[in-house]
Amino acid sequence: AIGDKVLGLRLSCDELAPWAGITPEMAPHIAAELASTGVDYVVVVRGSIYSVEKTRVDFHEGPGYNLATCAAVKAALPNTAVFLQGSLDHVTAEHALAEGACDGAEITRGQLADSHLVEKLRQGQRIRPCIRCNQTCQVRDNRNPIISCVVDPTTGHETDDPDWAVPTSRPRSVMVVGSGVAGLETARVAALRGHKVQVSDIAPHAGGTAALLPHAAPFVQWLLAELSDAGVALHLGGSAPRSNADVVVQATGSVRRPLEIAVAPNANVLDVVGRATSALEDI
């Protein structure tokens, strides 16, 4: 329909190649030359076949690492739409738009974590965060496996799963034993459907090991905020009352055991989970 024309251009503006390749300093001029042929938009990306791991980085790099490069390209293309890309969350995207660094923002993994992200932004609702773990969404496999998400079990299974938000016709009392992410998600869905839910855990803090990880903690906080809004009672530190619940869900996870490894006699062995748990208890 558009004839012999490129509609839009996805341009690596920092190839991170061993011999330099395209650099951020070159990118604005190259983008302007290419855009002069009449493309409708340019998406500023980073990485190449020589730096594939940088095309979709994980939580080790903060969101918006392409922001400065995108702003420079935008300044060189006043009449072409320029889109920002790069591990964006909605806060960084909105900031970039407000500052005029781009005309639009591209969020992929964030919409795998919360498929209602755009509508929730419009309505000012809480958004389930992408933790940028790349655990089940980074698919580089010609067998075409399902893309899924660790914070939303339905992602990739939308045509198979039921609608978890449909109100139950049989409200019951539910006790969830265990406040890790599995227990908290179970409680959230049960409360969303209209059940009366309580969560119990002998641990002094909710979220399990995920709460100790800087990139995963925001997901735990999202779950706790959702449970608070739903009126779910949370009993920590073994303080749960005797349960007369209609349904009890065990979500206590695995049992830790000593590591059976050989270490030097004078080696310092650090129990990361144990240390982090103690630190949380001291707060």
C-alpha positions, 0 to 999 in steps of 0.5 A, a space after each residue: 500500500 505504501 509502495 517502495 518505502 520504509 515505514 519505520 526504522 528500528 535503529 541501533 544507536 549504540 552497537 557496543 561492538 568490539 571495534 566501536 560500530 555505531 556509537 551514540 555520538 554517530 547516531 543522531 547524524 545517521 538517524 537524520 540521514 536515514 529519516 530524510 528518506 521519509 520514514 514515519 518514525 525511528 525507534 532508538 535501541 541499543 545492542 547488536 549481534 555482537 552484544 545481544 545481551 544488551 538488547 534486552 538487559 535484566 535488572 542489573 541495569 536501571 530502566 531508561 538507559 537509552 534516554 540520553 541517546 534517544 534525546 540526542 536523536 530526537 533533537 536531530 529529527 524534529 519532524 520525525 516521530 522518535 520512540 524510546 526503548 530500553 527496559 522501561 517502566 511507566 514512570 521512566 516513560 512518562 518522564 521521558 515524554 514530559 521532558 520531550 526526549 521522545 514522542 512515544 515509549 515502547 514497553 514490552 515486558 511491562 505489558 507481559 507482567 501486566 496486560 492491563 498496563 495502559 488501561 490502568 495508567 489511564 485510570 490511575 490504578 496500581 500496576 503489577 511491576 515487571 521485575 526484569 528477571 528475563 526468566 521466562 520471557 527472553 526467548 531466543 529459541 527457534 522451537 518457538 516456546 511460549 513466552 510467559 512471566 513469573 509475576 503473572 502466571 496467565 501470561 502465555 496461557 490466556 486462551 487456556 486459563 479461566 478469568 480469575 476475576 469472575 466472582 465466585 457463586 460460593 463464597 467461602 473462608 480461606 486460610 493460606 499457610 505461607 506468605 511467599 509469592 505463591 501464597 500471596 498470589 493465591 490469597 489475592 486471587 481468592 479475595 478478588 473472587 469474593 472469598 474471605 481470606 487470611 494468610 498465616 506464616 511463622 516468618 516475621 516478614 511476608 514475601 519469602 526470599 523474593 522480599 530479600 531481592 532488590 529487583 523482586 521486592 517491588 512485586 512483593 510490595 504490589 501483592 501486599 498492597 493488593 491484599 490490603 485493599 482487598 481486606 485480607 488479614 495477614 498473620 506473621 510470626 506465628 500469630 495466626 488464630 486457630 483456623 475454622 476456614 472452609 479451605 486451607 491452602 498450604 503454600 509453605 514452599 521448600 525446606 532449607 537444608 545445609 549445603 553438602 559442599 566441601 570448603 577450606 577449613 578457614 573459609 568464610 561461608 555466608 548464608 545470604 538468605 539467613 543474613 538478609 532475613 536477620 537484617 529485615 527482622 532488625 528494621 
